[in-house]
Amino acid sequence: MQYTQRPVRQGASNMQTVLPRIAALIAAPILVAAGALIAPIIAAARA
């Protein structure tokens, strides 16, 4: 049973570290693009 449990635990721990990195890589460009789109709108609204 130990041989079957160890790979599963390692895989779970790896996913816990990989998923946040993937989420950050995906979210960063979206936030940058959103900021680039929102900034002119805010500037126009203030003017």
PDB file with one MODEL, atoms N, CA, C and O in Angstrom:
MODEL        1
ATOM      1  N   MET A   1       0.832  -1.207   0.000  1.00  0.00           N
ATOM      2  CA  MET A   1       0.000   0.000   0.000  1.00  0.00           C
ATOM      3  C   MET A   1       0.873   1.266   0.000  1.00  0.00           C
ATOM      4  O   MET A   1       0.485   2.293  -0.557  1.00  0.00           O
ATOM      5  N   GLN A   2       2.028   1.182   0.617  1.00  0.00           N
ATOM      6  CA  GLN A   2       2.889   2.360   0.670  1.00  0.00           C
ATOM      7  C   GLN A   2       3.339   2.770  -0.731  1.00  0.00           C
ATOM      8  O   GLN A   2       3.458   3.957  -1.032  1.00  0.00           O
ATOM      9  N   TYR A   3       3.590   1.762  -1.592  1.00  0.00           N
ATOM     10  CA  TYR A   3       4.083   2.090  -2.928  1.00  0.00           C
ATOM     11  C   TYR A   3       3.005   2.813  -3.741  1.00  0.00           C
ATOM     12  O   TYR A   3       3.322   3.609  -4.625  1.00  0.00           O
ATOM     13  N   THR A   4       1.742   2.537  -3.444  1.00  0.00           N
ATOM     14  CA  THR A   4       0.675   3.183  -4.213  1.00  0.00           C
ATOM     15  C   THR A   4       0.329   4.545  -3.612  1.00  0.00           C
ATOM     16  O   THR A   4      -0.137   5.431  -4.330  1.00  0.00           O
ATOM     17  N   GLN A   5       0.547   4.725  -2.314  1.00  0.00           N
ATOM     18  CA  GLN A   5       0.175   5.988  -1.678  1.00  0.00           C
ATOM     19  C   GLN A   5       1.209   7.081  -1.934  1.00  0.00           C
ATOM     20  O   GLN A   5       0.848   8.248  -2.087  1.00  0.00           O
ATOM     21  N   ARG A   6       2.477   6.720  -1.983  1.00  0.00           N
ATOM     22  CA  ARG A   6       3.519   7.743  -2.107  1.00  0.00           C
ATOM     23  C   ARG A   6       3.415   8.534  -3.413  1.00  0.00           C
ATOM     24  O   ARG A   6       3.470   9.763  -3.372  1.00  0.00           O
ATOM     25  N   PRO A   7       3.267   7.883  -4.566  1.00  0.00           N
ATOM     26  CA  PRO A   7       3.160   8.678  -5.801  1.00  0.00           C
ATOM     27  C   PRO A   7       1.941   9.598  -5.789  1.00  0.00           C
ATOM     28  O   PRO A   7       1.995  10.708  -6.318  1.00  0.00           O
ATOM     29  N   VAL A   8       0.854   9.145  -5.193  1.00  0.00           N
ATOM     30  CA  VAL A   8      -0.356   9.973  -5.159  1.00  0.00           C
ATOM     31  C   VAL A   8      -0.111  11.213  -4.318  1.00  0.00           C
ATOM     32  O   VAL A   8      -0.515  12.314  -4.692  1.00  0.00           O
ATOM     33  N   ARG A   9       0.556  11.033  -3.174  1.00  0.00           N
ATOM     34  CA  ARG A   9       0.819  12.185  -2.306  1.00  0.00           C
ATOM     35  C   ARG A   9       1.780  13.155  -2.986  1.00  0.00           C
ATOM     36  O   ARG A   9       1.606  14.370  -2.901  1.00  0.00           O
ATOM     37  N   GLN A  10       2.786  12.621  -3.653  1.00  0.00           N
ATOM     38  CA  GLN A  10       3.733  13.497  -4.343  1.00  0.00           C
ATOM     39  C   GLN A  10       3.020  14.250  -5.467  1.00  0.00           C
ATOM     40  O   GLN A  10       3.261  15.439  -5.672  1.00  0.00           O
ATOM     41  N   GLY A  11       2.146  13.559  -6.188  1.00  0.00           N
ATOM     42  CA  GLY A  11       1.415  14.210  -7.263  1.00  0.00           C
ATOM     43  C   GLY A  11       0.518  15.310  -6.728  1.00  0.00           C
ATOM     44  O   GLY A  11       0.416  16.380  -7.327  1.00  0.00           O
ATOM     45  N   ALA A  12      -0.130  15.052  -5.603  1.00  0.00           N
ATOM     46  CA  ALA A  12      -1.018  16.055  -5.019  1.00  0.00           C
ATOM     47  C   ALA A  12      -0.207  17.271  -4.583  1.00  0.00           C
ATOM     48  O   ALA A  12      -0.616  18.409  -4.815  1.00  0.00           O
ATOM     49  N   SER A  13       0.933  17.034  -3.958  1.00  0.00           N
ATOM     50  CA  SER A  13       1.750  18.157  -3.499  1.00  0.00           C
ATOM     51  C   SER A  13       2.284  18.935  -4.697  1.00  0.00           C
ATOM     52  O   SER A  13       2.380  20.162  -4.649  1.00  0.00           O
ATOM     53  N   ASN A  14       2.631  18.229  -5.768  1.00  0.00           N
ATOM     54  CA  ASN A  14       3.124  18.907  -6.961  1.00  0.00           C
ATOM     55  C   ASN A  14       2.024  19.770  -7.575  1.00  0.00           C
ATOM     56  O   ASN A  14       2.282  20.893  -8.010  1.00  0.00           O
ATOM     57  N   MET A  15       0.806  19.252  -7.611  1.00  0.00           N
ATOM     58  CA  MET A  15      -0.297  20.016  -8.184  1.00  0.00           C
ATOM     59  C   MET A  15      -0.560  21.265  -7.345  1.00  0.00           C
ATOM     60  O   MET A  15      -0.890  22.321  -7.884  1.00  0.00           O
ATOM     61  N   GLN A  16      -0.412  21.143  -6.021  1.00  0.00           N
ATOM     62  CA  GLN A  16      -0.666  22.299  -5.154  1.00  0.00           C
ATOM     63  C   GLN A  16       0.340  23.414  -5.411  1.00  0.00           C
ATOM     64  O   GLN A  16       0.034  24.589  -5.205  1.00  0.00           O
ATOM     65  N   THR A  17       1.540  23.049  -5.860  1.00  0.00           N
ATOM     66  CA  THR A  17       2.550  24.074  -6.127  1.00  0.00           C
ATOM     67  C   THR A  17       2.480  24.553  -7.568  1.00  0.00           C
ATOM     68  O   THR A  17       2.833  25.696  -7.859  1.00  0.00           O
ATOM     69  N   VAL A  18       2.028  23.689  -8.475  1.00  0.00           N
ATOM     70  CA  VAL A  18       2.012  24.046  -9.899  1.00  0.00           C
ATOM     71  C   VAL A  18       0.782  24.883 -10.245  1.00  0.00           C
ATOM     72  O   VAL A  18       0.880  25.840 -11.013  1.00  0.00           O
ATOM     73  N   LEU A  19      -0.353  24.534  -9.693  1.00  0.00           N
ATOM     74  CA  LEU A  19      -1.589  25.240 -10.052  1.00  0.00           C
ATOM     75  C   LEU A  19      -1.523  26.733  -9.738  1.00  0.00           C
ATOM     76  O   LEU A  19      -1.923  27.540 -10.578  1.00  0.00           O
ATOM     77  N   PRO A  20      -1.032  27.134  -8.556  1.00  0.00           N
ATOM     78  CA  PRO A  20      -0.936  28.586  -8.306  1.00  0.00           C
ATOM     79  C   PRO A  20      -0.015  29.284  -9.301  1.00  0.00           C
ATOM     80  O   PRO A  20      -0.264  30.426  -9.689  1.00  0.00           O
ATOM     81  N   ARG A  21       1.061  28.590  -9.717  1.00  0.00           N
ATOM     82  CA  ARG A  21       1.959  29.207 -10.695  1.00  0.00           C
ATOM     83  C   ARG A  21       1.247  29.385 -12.029  1.00  0.00           C
ATOM     84  O   ARG A  21       1.377  30.423 -12.678  1.00  0.00           O
ATOM     85  N   ILE A  22       0.488  28.358 -12.438  1.00  0.00           N
ATOM     86  CA  ILE A  22      -0.248  28.449 -13.706  1.00  0.00           C
ATOM     87  C   ILE A  22      -1.297  29.558 -13.615  1.00  0.00           C
ATOM     88  O   ILE A  22      -1.478  30.331 -14.555  1.00  0.00           O
ATOM     89  N   ALA A  23      -1.980  29.627 -12.481  1.00  0.00           N
ATOM     90  CA  ALA A  23      -3.002  30.656 -12.295  1.00  0.00           C
ATOM     91  C   ALA A  23      -2.372  32.044 -12.359  1.00  0.00           C
ATOM     92  O   ALA A  23      -2.950  32.966 -12.933  1.00  0.00           O
ATOM     93  N   ALA A  24      -1.187  32.190 -11.768  1.00  0.00           N
ATOM     94  CA  ALA A  24      -0.515  33.491 -11.787  1.00  0.00           C
ATOM     95  C   ALA A  24      -0.102  33.853 -13.208  1.00  0.00           C
ATOM     96  O   ALA A  24      -0.231  35.003 -13.626  1.00  0.00           O
ATOM     97  N   LEU A  25       0.398  32.862 -13.947  1.00  0.00           N
ATOM     98  CA  LEU A  25       0.827  33.133 -15.326  1.00  0.00           C
ATOM     99  C   LEU A  25      -0.368  33.531 -16.185  1.00  0.00           C
ATOM    100  O   LEU A  25      -0.242  34.354 -17.092  1.00  0.00           O
ATOM    101  N   ILE A  26      -1.529  32.941 -15.896  1.00  0.00           N
ATOM    102  CA  ILE A  26      -2.720  33.253 -16.689  1.00  0.00           C
ATOM    103  C   ILE A  26      -3.316  34.592 -16.250  1.00  0.00           C
ATOM    104  O   ILE A  26      -3.771  35.374 -17.084  1.00  0.00           O
ATOM    105  N   ALA A  27      -3.314  34.851 -14.950  1.00  0.00           N
ATOM    106  CA  ALA A  27      -3.970  36.046 -14.419  1.00  0.00           C
ATOM    107  C   ALA A  27      -3.161  37.308 -14.714  1.00  0.00           C
ATOM    108  O   ALA A  27      -3.738  38.366 -14.965  1.00  0.00           O
ATOM    109  N   ALA A  28      -1.837  37.206 -14.687  1.00  0.00           N
ATOM    110  CA  ALA A  28      -0.999  38.400 -14.863  1.00  0.00           C
ATOM    111  C   ALA A  28      -1.290  39.113 -16.187  1.00  0.00           C
ATOM    112  O   ALA A  28      -1.555  40.316 -16.173  1.00  0.00           O
ATOM    113  N   PRO A  29      -1.252  38.419 -17.330  1.00  0.00           N
ATOM    114  CA  PRO A  29      -1.542  39.118 -18.595  1.00  0.00           C
ATOM    115  C   PRO A  29      -2.966  39.666 -18.636  1.00  0.00           C
ATOM    116  O   PRO A  29      -3.209  40.719 -19.225  1.00  0.00           O
ATOM    117  N   ILE A  30      -3.904  38.962 -18.016  1.00  0.00           N
ATOM    118  CA  ILE A  30      -5.292  39.433 -18.016  1.00  0.00           C
ATOM    119  C   ILE A  30      -5.396  40.734 -17.223  1.00  0.00           C
ATOM    120  O   ILE A  30      -6.071  41.675 -17.640  1.00  0.00           O
ATOM    121  N   LEU A  31      -4.713  40.775 -16.066  1.00  0.00           N
ATOM    122  CA  LEU A  31      -4.755  41.991 -15.248  1.00  0.00           C
ATOM    123  C   LEU A  31      -4.085  43.148 -15.984  1.00  0.00           C
ATOM    124  O   LEU A  31      -4.565  44.281 -15.935  1.00  0.00           O
ATOM    125  N   VAL A  32      -2.981  42.862 -16.662  1.00  0.00           N
ATOM    126  CA  VAL A  32      -2.285  43.917 -17.412  1.00  0.00           C
ATOM    127  C   VAL A  32      -3.183  44.434 -18.536  1.00  0.00           C
ATOM    128  O   VAL A  32      -3.297  45.642 -18.745  1.00  0.00           O
ATOM    129  N   ALA A  33      -3.818  43.510 -19.253  1.00  0.00           N
ATOM    130  CA  ALA A  33      -4.691  43.919 -20.351  1.00  0.00           C
ATOM    131  C   ALA A  33      -5.888  44.701 -19.814  1.00  0.00           C
ATOM    132  O   ALA A  33      -6.295  45.702 -20.403  1.00  0.00           O
ATOM    133  N   ALA A  34      -6.446  44.242 -18.700  1.00  0.00           N
ATOM    134  CA  ALA A  34      -7.589  44.948 -18.115  1.00  0.00           C
ATOM    135  C   ALA A  34      -7.176  46.348 -17.685  1.00  0.00           C
ATOM    136  O   ALA A  34      -7.914  47.311 -17.894  1.00  0.00           O
ATOM    137  N   GLY A  35      -5.991  46.461 -17.084  1.00  0.00           N
ATOM    138  CA  GLY A  35      -5.508  47.776 -16.668  1.00  0.00           C
ATOM    139  C   GLY A  35      -5.317  48.696 -17.864  1.00  0.00           C
ATOM    140  O   GLY A  35      -5.638  49.883 -17.800  1.00  0.00           O
ATOM    141  N   ALA A  36      -4.790  48.142 -18.961  1.00  0.00           N
ATOM    142  CA  ALA A  36      -4.559  48.950 -20.155  1.00  0.00           C
ATOM    143  C   ALA A  36      -5.887  49.412 -20.753  1.00  0.00           C
ATOM    144  O   ALA A  36      -5.964  50.491 -21.341  1.00  0.00           O
ATOM    145  N   LEU A  37      -6.927  48.598 -20.603  1.00  0.00           N
ATOM    146  CA  LEU A  37      -8.231  48.970 -21.158  1.00  0.00           C
ATOM    147  C   LEU A  37      -8.969  49.934 -20.232  1.00  0.00           C
ATOM    148  O   LEU A  37      -9.682  50.826 -20.693  1.00  0.00           O
ATOM    149  N   ILE A  38      -8.793  49.747 -18.915  1.00  0.00           N
ATOM    150  CA  ILE A  38      -9.543  50.561 -17.954  1.00  0.00           C
ATOM    151  C   ILE A  38      -8.915  51.944 -17.795  1.00  0.00           C
ATOM    152  O   ILE A  38      -9.629  52.927 -17.594  1.00  0.00           O
ATOM    153  N   ALA A  39      -7.587  52.030 -17.883  1.00  0.00           N
ATOM    154  CA  ALA A  39      -6.899  53.309 -17.661  1.00  0.00           C
ATOM    155  C   ALA A  39      -7.433  54.420 -18.571  1.00  0.00           C
ATOM    156  O   ALA A  39      -7.747  55.498 -18.068  1.00  0.00           O
ATOM    157  N   PRO A  40      -7.549  54.208 -19.878  1.00  0.00           N
ATOM    158  CA  PRO A  40      -8.082  55.279 -20.742  1.00  0.00           C
ATOM    159  C   PRO A  40      -9.525  55.634 -20.395  1.00  0.00           C
ATOM    160  O   PRO A  40      -9.928  56.792 -20.509  1.00  0.00           O
ATOM    161  N   ILE A  41     -10.299  54.640 -19.972  1.00  0.00           N
ATOM    162  CA  ILE A  41     -11.700  54.915 -19.624  1.00  0.00           C
ATOM    163  C   ILE A  41     -11.759  55.823 -18.401  1.00  0.00           C
ATOM    164  O   ILE A  41     -12.552  56.763 -18.350  1.00  0.00           O
ATOM    165  N   ILE A  42     -10.898  55.526 -17.406  1.00  0.00           N
ATOM    166  CA  ILE A  42     -10.870  56.361 -16.200  1.00  0.00           C
ATOM    167  C   ILE A  42     -10.386  57.768 -16.555  1.00  0.00           C
ATOM    168  O   ILE A  42     -10.923  58.761 -16.066  1.00  0.00           O
ATOM    169  N   ALA A  43      -9.368  57.840 -17.409  1.00  0.00           N
ATOM    170  CA  ALA A  43      -8.841  59.147 -17.813  1.00  0.00           C
ATOM    171  C   ALA A  43      -9.916  59.944 -18.548  1.00  0.00           C
ATOM    172  O   ALA A  43     -10.056  61.148 -18.331  1.00  0.00           O
ATOM    173  N   ALA A  44     -10.668  59.283 -19.408  1.00  0.00           N
ATOM    174  CA  ALA A  44     -11.723  59.969 -20.148  1.00  0.00           C
ATOM    175  C   ALA A  44     -12.850  60.391 -19.210  1.00  0.00           C
ATOM    176  O   ALA A  44     -13.443  61.454 -19.390  1.00  0.00           O
ATOM    177  N   ALA A  45     -13.143  59.566 -18.217  1.00  0.00           N
ATOM    178  CA  ALA A  45     -14.214  59.890 -17.284  1.00  0.00           C
ATOM    179  C   ALA A  45     -13.826  61.097 -16.434  1.00  0.00           C
ATOM    180  O   ALA A  45     -14.667  61.946 -16.139  1.00  0.00           O
ATOM    181  N   ARG A  46     -12.557  61.174 -16.042  1.00  0.00           N
ATOM    182  CA  ARG A  46     -12.106  62.315 -15.243  1.00  0.00           C
ATOM    183  C   ARG A  46     -12.105  63.582 -16.093  1.00  0.00           C
ATOM    184  O   ARG A  46     -12.432  64.660 -15.597  1.00  0.00           O
ATOM    185  N   ALA A  47     -11.748  63.464 -17.339  1.00  0.00           N
ATOM    186  CA  ALA A  47     -11.697  64.640 -18.218  1.00  0.00           C
ATOM    187  C   ALA A  47     -13.119  64.965 -18.668  1.00  0.00           C
ATOM    188  O   ALA A  47     -13.327  65.919 -19.417  1.00  0.00           O
TER     189      ALA A  47
ENDMDL
END
